[in-house]
Amino acid sequence: MEERLQKVLSKAGIASRREAEKLITGGHVRVNGNIVTTLGTKVNSYDRVTVDGKKISAEEKVYLLFYKPKGVVTTLSDPEGRKTVFDYIKISQRIVPVGRLDYNTEGLLILTNDGDLINKLTHPRHHVDKKYQVVVLGIAPEEKLDLLRAGIKLEDGVTAPAKVNLIEYDHDKNVSKLEIIIHEGKNRQIRRMCEAIGHPVRSLKRTQIAFLNLQGLRRGQYRILTPAEVTALYESSQAKG
């Protein structure tokens, strides 16, 4: 059976579909010794596919749920020598994070080598909810929170409407504690949203992606997702609208 080259790369755990397309158009991929730069090229199991000279092969799919601590970067390595998520995770397969959490954000992170699932969980058309516990500076009034609920303009566009629940005001510390749910993944989105309404983030923690949460995990710990959880993730990430 023939499949599109970018899908083959994705299924082999090389990269997400989008990243695989960049590898192809950038001339990194050869099929039977020939460089292929045309997206949509189809290959079968008899074709020899290499990326930068390395032959790809089917790889066992791995799905991890990790509790990222604050002060850790979501990359394979860091030029500044800071801890990365891979200082905590030791497995033989090459996996990548599904989206990112910035250095000062803690919480739930999914890592996998399943390119199809990465695409489904990160593309906004699939509407996969991500829940955050947020502490912002100042006493944020409901009319300001309504701006987030309606969608707010950032440098890279208007955000989709967010679900925002006020948990409590702490007048002694001059902060507001919120629960915010979004389904997009713009860079530093929650922080930028809160800055846009004049209440910068003081602490940020992602507590849930779809139905998955941090229950049973301590900071720096991870677990393997069950087959039932993986199936449910695929089902929860069906495109909406």
For each residue, the residues with C-beta under 8 A, 3 or more apart:
1: 44 45
2: 42 43 44
3: 7 8 11 42 43 44
4: 7 8 39 40 41 42
5: 8 9 20 24 29 31 36 39 40 41 42 43 49
6: 9 10 17 20 21 24 39
7: 3 4 10 11 17 20 115 116
8: 3 4 5 11 12 43 49 56
9: 5 6 12 14 15 20 23 24 29 49 51 56 115
10: 6 7 13 14 15 16 17 20 115 116 118 119
11: 3 7 8 58 114 115 116
12: 8 9 56 57 58 59 115
13: 10 59 61 93 94 95 113 114 115
14: 9 10 20 23 51 56 115
15: 9 10 18 19 20 22 23 96 115
16: 10 19 20 96 115 118 119 122
17: 6 7 10 20 21 115 116 118 119
18: 15 21 22 119
19: 15 16 22 23
20: 5 6 7 9 10 14 15 16 17 23 24 115
21: 6 17 18 24 25 39
22: 15 18 19 25 26
23: 9 14 15 19 20 26 28 29 51
24: 5 6 9 20 21 28 29 36 37 38 39 41
25: 21 22 37 39
26: 22 23 37
27: 35 37
28: 23 24 51 52
29: 5 9 23 24 35 36 37 49 50 51
30: 33 34 35 36 49 50 53
31: 5 34 36 41 43 47 48 49
32: 47 48
33: 30 48
34: 30 31
35: 27 29 30
36: 5 24 29 30 31 41
37: 24 25 26 27 29
38: 24 41
39: 4 5 6 21 24 25
40: 4 5
41: 4 5 24 31 36 38
42: 2 3 4 5
43: 2 3 5 8 31 47 49
44: 1 2 3 47
45: 1
46:
47: 31 32 43 44
48: 31 32 33 55
49: 5 8 9 29 30 31 43 55 56
50: 29 30 53 54 55 56
51: 9 14 23 28 29 54 56
52: 28
53: 30 50
54: 50 51
55: 48 49 50
56: 8 9 12 14 49 50 51
57: 12
58: 11 12
59: 12 13 93 94 113
60: 93
61: 13 112 113 114
62: 91 93 95 111 112 113 114 224
63: 110 111 112 114 117 224 225 229 230 233
64: 89 91 95 110 111 112 222 223 224 225
65: 108 109 110 212 217 222 223 224 225
66: 85 88 89 108 109 110 111 217 221 222
67: 106 107 108 109 214 217 218 219 220 221 222
68: 72 74 85 101 105 106 107 108 109 219
69: 72 106 219 220
70: 103 104 105 106
71: 82 83 103 104
72: 68 69 82 83 84 85 87 88 103
73: 78 82 83 84 85 103
74: 68 84 85 97 100 101 102 109
75: 78 84 85
76: 84 86
77: 84 86
78: 73 75 81 82 83 84
79:
80:
81: 78
82: 71 72 73 78 103
83: 71 72 73 78 87
84: 72 73 74 75 76 77 78 87
85: 66 68 72 73 74 75 88 89 97 109 111
86: 76 77 89
87: 72 83 84
88: 66 72 85 220 221 222
89: 64 66 85 86 95 111 222
90:
91: 62 64 95
92:
93: 13 59 60 62 113
94: 13 59 113
95: 13 62 64 89 91 111 112 113
96: 15 16 111 112 113 118
97: 74 85 100 109 110 111
98: 109 110 111 112 117 118 121 122 209
99: 109 110 121 122 185
100: 74 97
101: 68 74 105 106 107 109 206
102: 74 105 188 191
103: 70 71 72 73 82
104: 70 71 204
105: 68 70 101 102 204 205 206
106: 67 68 69 70 101 204 205 206 219
107: 67 68 101 132 204 205 206 207 214
108: 65 66 67 68 206 207 208 209 212 213 214
109: 65 66 67 68 74 85 97 98 99 101 206
110: 63 64 65 66 97 98 99 121 209 212 225
111: 62 63 64 66 85 89 95 96 97 98 222
112: 61 62 63 64 95 96 98 117 118
113: 13 59 61 62 93 94 95 96
114: 11 13 61 62 63 117 118
115: 7 9 10 11 12 13 14 15 16 17 20 118 119
116: 7 10 11 17 119 120
117: 63 98 112 114 120 121 230 233 234 237
118: 10 16 17 96 98 112 114 115 121 122
119: 10 16 17 18 115 116 122 123
120: 116 117 123 126 128 233 234 237 238
121: 98 99 110 117 118 126 128 209 210 233 237
122: 16 98 99 118 119 185
123: 119 120 126 239
124: 127 160 183 184 185
125: 239 240 241
126: 120 121 123 183 237 238 239 240
127: 124 183 239 240 241
128: 120 121 183 209 210 236 237
129: 181 182 183 208 209 210
130: 181 182 183 185 206 208 209
131: 179 180 181 206 207 208 209
132: 107 179 180 181 182 190 204 205 206 207
133: 177 178 179 203 204 205 207
134: 177 178 179 180 190 194 201 203 204 205
135: 175 176 177 178 201 202 203 204
136: 140 175 176 178 194 199 200 201 202
137: 174 175 199 200 201 202
138: 174 175 176 198 199
139: 169 171 174 176
140: 136 144 145 166 176 178 197 199
141: 144 145
142: 145 146 166
143: 146 147
144: 140 141 147 148 197 198 199
145: 140 141 142 148 149 164 166 178 197
146: 142 143 149 150
147: 143 144 150 152 196 197
148: 144 145 151 152 159 162 164 180 193 194 197
149: 145 146 161 162 163 164
150: 146 147 161
151: 148 158 159 160 161 162
152: 147 148 158 159 193 196 197
153: 157 158 159 196
154: 157 158 159 186 189 192 193 196
155: 192
156: 186 187
157: 153 154 186
158: 151 152 153 154
159: 148 151 152 153 154 162 182 184 186 189 193
160: 124 151 182 183 184
161: 149 150 151
162: 148 149 151 159 180 181 182 193
163: 149 179 180 181 182
164: 145 148 149 178 179 180 181
165: 178 179 180
166: 140 142 145 169 176 177 178
167: 177 178 179
168: 176 177
169: 139 166 175 176 177
170: 173 174 175 176 177
171: 139 174
172:
173: 170
174: 137 138 139 170 171
175: 135 136 137 138 169 170 202
176: 135 136 138 139 140 166 168 169 170 199
177: 133 134 135 166 167 168 169 170
178: 133 134 135 136 140 145 164 165 166 167
179: 131 132 133 134 163 164 165 167
180: 131 132 134 148 162 163 164 165 190 193
181: 129 130 131 132 162 163 164
182: 129 130 132 159 160 162 163 189 190
183: 124 126 127 128 129 130 160
184: 124 159 160 189
185: 99 122 124 130 189
186: 154 156 157 159 189 192
187: 156 192
188: 102 191 192
189: 154 159 182 184 185 186 192 193
190: 132 134 180 182 193 194 201 204
191: 102 188 194 195 200 201 204
192: 154 155 186 187 188 189 195 196
193: 148 152 154 159 162 180 189 190 196 197
194: 134 136 148 190 191 197 199 200 201
195: 191 192 198 199 200 201
196: 147 152 153 154 192 193
197: 140 144 145 147 148 152 193 194
198: 138 144 195
199: 136 137 138 140 144 176 194 195
200: 136 137 191 194 195
201: 134 135 136 137 190 191 194 195 204
202: 135 136 137 175
203: 133 134 135
204: 104 105 106 107 132 133 134 135 190 191 201
205: 105 106 107 132 133 134
206: 101 105 106 107 108 109 130 131 132 209
207: 107 108 131 132 133 213 214
208: 108 129 130 131 211 212 213 214
209: 98 108 110 121 128 129 130 131 206 212
210: 121 128 129 232 233 236 237
211: 208 232 236
212: 65 108 110 208 209 225 229 233
213: 108 207 208
214: 67 107 108 207 208 217
215:
216: 223
217: 65 66 67 214 221 222 223
218: 67 221
219: 67 68 69 106
220: 67 69 88
221: 66 67 88 217 218
222: 64 65 66 67 88 89 111 217
223: 64 65 216 217
224: 62 63 64 65
225: 63 64 65 110 212 229 230 233
226: 229 230
227: 230 231
228: 231 232
229: 63 212 225 226 232 233
230: 63 117 225 226 227 233 234
231: 227 228 234 235
232: 210 211 228 229 235 236
233: 63 117 120 121 210 212 225 229 230 236 237
234: 117 120 230 231 237 238
235: 231 232 238
236: 128 210 211 232 233
237: 117 120 121 126 128 210 233 234
238: 120 126 234 235
239: 123 125 126 127
240: 125 126 127
241: 125 127
